Amino acid sequence: MKTKSPNILATLLQKFFGSHLPIDRGLSPHTIKSYRDSLVLLLRFVADKKKIPVSTLNLEDLGSDEIRSFLMFLEQKRNNCISTRNTRLSAIHSFFQFVAARHPDRLEHVQQILGIPFKKTGSRTTDYLEYDEIQEVLSVIDQSNPKGRRDYALLATMFNTGARVQEILDLKACDLQLTKPFQLRLIGKGRKQRYCPIWSQTAKLLRQLCIETQIDLKSEVQIFQNCRGAPLSRFGVRYILNKCLENAQASIPSLGSKRLHPHSMRHSTAVALLKSGVDLSTIGQWLGHADLSTTNRYASIDLDMKRKAIANLKPVQFKQSHTAPWHCDSTILKWLESL
């Protein structure tokens, strides 16, 4: 009787998430969760396609054809953008690189998957909120109730600091310094810490929020919580911002034409700092950028600054020529124009 080959997929997944990512590579919990979500989607897709339970999947079931079908499914059925598709593929590549190191006999199988290329993403304009738009978004929040006061403190802190959404959600009471000089500590990508100054108004909002929610300023409790007392999620922040943007459109209809999301608050802070005359190097440190090239993109997205620059530039005096640009036969020009 032929014995069934052992299922090594489950063992590899346990070692990948249990020790390789958190211990060997030292990745943050958020990165590990992103990898987990990608592989969960893949396993469910392949199991559904093969009409078998996820628990019976083995490594042979995850071939290059299945991976390519999965990536197509993400784009066509889930309507994921190219960058999201590439993020999922990056997690899959990472897992199979781990497989190759543990099972060299599966190298051919792994190489076929690692050979699946990333798609090139097209660049798009970065939308952000102007200063008056931010003021309007904040003004539509009803601060007569605890939920509204929390939302106001949340968005005001996001604009003041330019922090990533997860950095704000991870903010603990012990990270706040609400006496002069007012500042807070943020833990960014790669667990890098940085301190960010805050306005006295922001410090007052955060102090009132902690008092109202009975949070000890020396504790490690996350300060932005939902109605059940649990830490607020990224989806919660998106919902809060979208609701405020929708209400603010009554006064500023142009908000409806912008593609805005929680990360747009970070872009808005960067542009506001740039308009205030802050140099790019300081903005990069403020935002926690590891590479200044990431910060440089903000120098190219503000139209007002471009208009001021062109207004200050002395126009070139063009001299009109009355002679034909080419003295030779124009047949070649006619041919080029016909292409």
C-alpha positions in Angstrom: 0.0 0.0 0.0 1.4 3.4 -1.0 2.0 5.7 1.9 0.8 9.3 1.6 3.6 11.9 1.4 3.7 14.1 4.5 2.2 17.5 4.3 5.1 19.9 4.5 3.1 23.0 3.7 1.6 23.3 7.2 5.0 22.8 8.8 6.7 25.4 6.6 3.9 27.9 7.3 4.3 27.4 11.0 8.1 27.9 10.9 7.8 30.9 8.5 5.4 32.8 10.7 6.5 31.4 14.1 10.2 31.9 14.0 11.6 33.0 10.6 9.7 36.4 10.2 9.6 37.5 13.9 13.0 36.1 15.1 15.3 35.5 12.2 14.3 38.6 10.2 12.9 40.7 13.1 10.0 42.0 11.2 7.3 44.1 12.9 3.9 42.6 13.8 2.2 44.7 11.2 4.5 43.4 8.4 3.9 39.9 9.6 0.1 40.5 9.5 0.4 41.8 6.0 2.3 38.6 4.9 -0.3 36.5 6.7 -3.2 38.2 4.9 -1.5 37.6 1.5 -0.9 33.9 2.1 -4.4 33.4 3.6 -5.9 34.9 0.5 -3.7 32.6 -1.7 -4.6 29.4 0.3 -8.3 30.1 0.1 -8.2 30.9 -3.6 -6.3 27.7 -4.5 -8.5 25.5 -2.2 -11.6 26.9 -3.8 -10.2 26.4 -7.3 -9.2 22.8 -6.6 -12.5 22.2 -4.6 -10.6 20.8 -1.6 -10.3 22.0 2.1 -7.5 24.4 2.9 -6.2 21.9 5.5 -5.4 19.3 2.7 -3.4 21.7 0.5 0.3 20.7 0.1 3.2 22.5 -1.4 2.7 20.9 -4.8 -0.7 22.6 -5.0 0.9 26.0 -5.0 2.5 26.0 -8.4 3.4 28.9 -10.7 0.1 28.5 -12.6 -1.9 28.8 -9.4 0.1 31.9 -8.3 -0.5 33.6 -11.7 -4.2 32.8 -11.5 -4.3 34.2 -8.0 -2.7 37.5 -9.1 -5.1 37.8 -12.0 -8.0 37.1 -9.6 -6.8 40.0 -7.4 -6.8 42.4 -10.2 -10.0 41.3 -12.1 -12.3 40.0 -9.3 -11.1 41.9 -6.2 -10.3 45.1 -8.2 -6.9 45.5 -6.5 -4.5 48.0 -7.9 -1.1 47.0 -9.3 0.7 48.1 -6.1 -1.5 45.8 -4.0 -1.0 42.9 -6.4 2.8 43.5 -6.1 2.6 43.5 -2.3 0.9 40.2 -2.3 3.4 38.8 -4.7 6.3 40.1 -2.5 4.9 38.1 0.4 4.6 35.0 -1.7 8.2 35.4 -3.0 9.4 35.8 0.6 7.7 32.5 1.7 9.1 30.5 -1.3 12.6 31.9 -0.7 12.2 30.5 2.8 11.0 27.2 1.3 14.1 27.0 -1.0 16.4 27.4 2.0 14.7 24.6 3.9 14.1 22.2 1.0 16.8 22.5 -1.7 15.1 19.6 -3.5 12.2 21.9 -4.3 14.4 24.5 -5.9 13.0 24.0 -9.4 9.5 24.5 -8.1 10.5 27.6 -6.2 12.4 29.1 -9.1 9.3 29.0 -11.3 7.4 31.0 -8.7 10.2 33.5 -8.0 10.4 34.0 -11.8 6.9 35.6 -11.7 7.7 39.3 -12.2 6.3 42.4 -10.5 4.2 44.6 -12.7 5.3 48.2 -13.3 3.1 50.7 -11.6 2.2 53.9 -13.2 2.7 57.2 -11.4 -0.3 59.2 -10.3 -0.8 62.6 -8.8 -0.8 62.8 -5.0 -3.9 64.4 -3.6 -3.8 66.3 -0.3 -5.8 68.8 1.7 -5.2 72.5 1.6 -5.0 74.3 4.9 -8.6 75.8 4.6 -9.9 72.3 3.6 -8.4 70.8 6.7 -10.0 73.6 8.8 -13.4 72.8 7.2 -13.0 69.1 7.8 -12.3 69.6 11.4 -15.1 72.2 11.8 -17.8 69.7 10.7 -17.0 67.4 13.6 -19.6 67.6 16.4 -17.6 68.0 19.6 -20.7 67.9 21.9 -20.2 64.1 22.4 -17.2 61.9 23.4 -17.1 60.3 20.0 -16.8 63.6 18.2 -14.1 64.9 20.6 -12.1 61.7 20.0 -12.5 62.2 16.2 -11.4 65.8 16.4 -8.3 65.0 18.5 -7.5 62.1 16.1 -7.5 64.1 12.9 -5.9 67.2 14.5 -3.0 65.0 15.8 -2.6 63.3 12.4 -2.3 66.7 10.7 0.0 68.2 13.3 2.4 65.3 13.2 2.1 64.0 9.7 2.4 60.5 11.2 1.5 57.3 9.4 -1.9 55.9 10.4 -0.5 52.9 12.2 1.9 55.2 14.1 -1.0 57.2 15.4 -3.0 54.1 16.3 0.0 52.7 18.2 0.4 55.9 20.2 0.3 55.2 23.9 -0.3 57.5 26.8 3.3 57.1 28.0 4.4 58.4 24.5 2.9 61.8 25.2 4.7 64.8 26.8 1.9 67.3 27.5 4.0 69.8 29.4 6.4 72.2 27.6 8.0 71.4 25.3 4.9 69.6 23.9 5.9 66.5 21.9 5.1 62.9 21.4 7.1 59.8 20.5 6.2 57.9 17.4 7.4 54.3 16.5 7.7 54.0 12.7 8.8 51.4 10.2 11.5 49.1 11.4 10.6 50.1 15.0 12.5 53.4 14.5 11.6 56.0 17.1 11.3 59.7 16.6 10.0 62.6 18.6 7.6 65.1 17.0 6.7 68.5 18.4 3.0 69.3 18.7 1.1 72.6 19.1 -0.2 73.6 22.5 -3.8 73.2 21.1 -3.0 69.6 20.1 -1.5 68.9 23.6 -4.7 70.3 25.2 -6.9 68.0 23.0 -4.9 64.9 23.9 -4.9 65.8 27.6 -8.7 66.2 27.6 -9.1 63.0 25.7 -7.0 61.0 28.2 -8.9 62.6 31.1 -12.3 61.8 29.6 -11.4 58.2 28.8 -9.7 57.8 32.2 -6.3 56.9 30.8 -3.3 57.3 33.0 -0.6 59.3 31.2 2.1 57.0 32.5 0.3 53.8 31.2 0.9 51.9 28.0 -2.7 52.1 26.9 -3.4 53.2 23.3 -5.1 56.5 23.5 -7.4 56.3 20.4 -10.1 53.7 21.2 -13.4 52.7 19.7 -16.7 52.7 21.5 -16.0 49.3 23.0 -12.7 50.5 24.6 -10.6 48.5 22.1 -7.8 50.2 20.0 -9.1 52.0 17.0 -8.4 50.2 13.7 -7.2 51.5 10.3 -10.7 50.9 8.9 -12.1 53.0 11.8 -9.8 55.9 10.9 -10.8 55.6 7.2 -14.5 55.6 8.2 -14.1 58.7 10.4 -12.2 60.7 7.7 -14.6 59.7 4.9 -17.6 60.8 7.1 -15.9 64.2 7.8 -15.0 64.7 4.1 -18.5 63.9 3.0 -19.9 66.5 5.5 -17.3 69.1 4.4 -18.2 68.8 0.8 -21.3 70.9 1.4 -19.0 73.9 1.9 -16.1 72.9 -0.3 -17.5 70.8 -3.3 -13.9 70.4 -4.7 -13.2 67.8 -2.0 -15.4 65.4 -3.9 -13.0 65.4 -6.9 -10.0 64.4 -4.8 -8.9 60.8 -4.0 -8.4 61.2 -0.3 -7.6 58.6 2.4 -6.0 58.6 5.8 -2.5 58.7 4.3 -3.5 62.0 2.6 -3.3 63.7 6.0 0.4 62.9 6.0 0.7 64.3 2.5 -1.2 67.4 3.6 1.3 68.0 6.5 4.3 67.7 4.2 2.9 70.2 1.7 1.9 72.6 4.5 5.4 72.5 6.0 6.9 73.0 2.5 4.7 76.1 1.9 5.8 77.4 5.3 9.4 77.4 4.1 10.6 74.3 5.9 13.5 72.6 4.0 13.0 69.1 2.6 15.6 67.6 4.9 13.7 68.7 8.0 10.4 67.6 6.5 12.0 64.1 5.9 13.1 63.9 9.5 9.7 65.1 10.6 7.9 62.4 8.6 10.4 59.7 9.5 11.6 59.1 5.9 14.7 56.9 5.6 15.6 58.3 2.2 15.4 62.0 1.2 14.3 60.9 -2.3 10.9 60.0 -0.7 10.5 63.5 0.6 11.5 65.1 -2.7 8.3 64.2 -4.4 6.5 66.9 -2.3 8.5 69.5 -4.0 6.7 68.7 -7.3 3.0 68.3 -6.3 2.0 71.8 -5.2 0.7 73.9 -8.1 0.7 77.2 -6.1 4.4 77.0 -5.6 4.9 76.2 -9.2 2.8 79.2 -10.3 4.8 81.5 -7.9 8.0 80.1 -9.3 7.0 80.8 -12.9 5.7 84.2 -12.0 9.1 85.1 -10.5 11.0 83.9 -13.5 11.8 86.4 -16.1 10.3 85.3 -19.5 12.7 84.5 -22.3 12.5 86.9 -25.2 11.8 84.7 -28.2 12.9 86.1 -31.6 10.6 85.2 -34.4 12.4 83.8 -37.5 11.0 84.6 -41.0 13.0 81.9 -42.6 12.1 78.2 -43.0 13.6 76.0 -40.3 14.9 73.6 -42.9 16.6 74.9 -46.1 16.5 71.5 -47.7 13.6 69.7 -49.3 10.7 69.3 -47.0 9.8 65.8 -48.2 11.1 64.2 -45.0 9.0 66.6 -42.9 5.9 65.5 -44.8 6.8 61.9 -44.3 7.3 62.4 -40.5 4.0 64.3 -40.1 2.2 61.4 -41.9 3.4 58.8 -39.3 
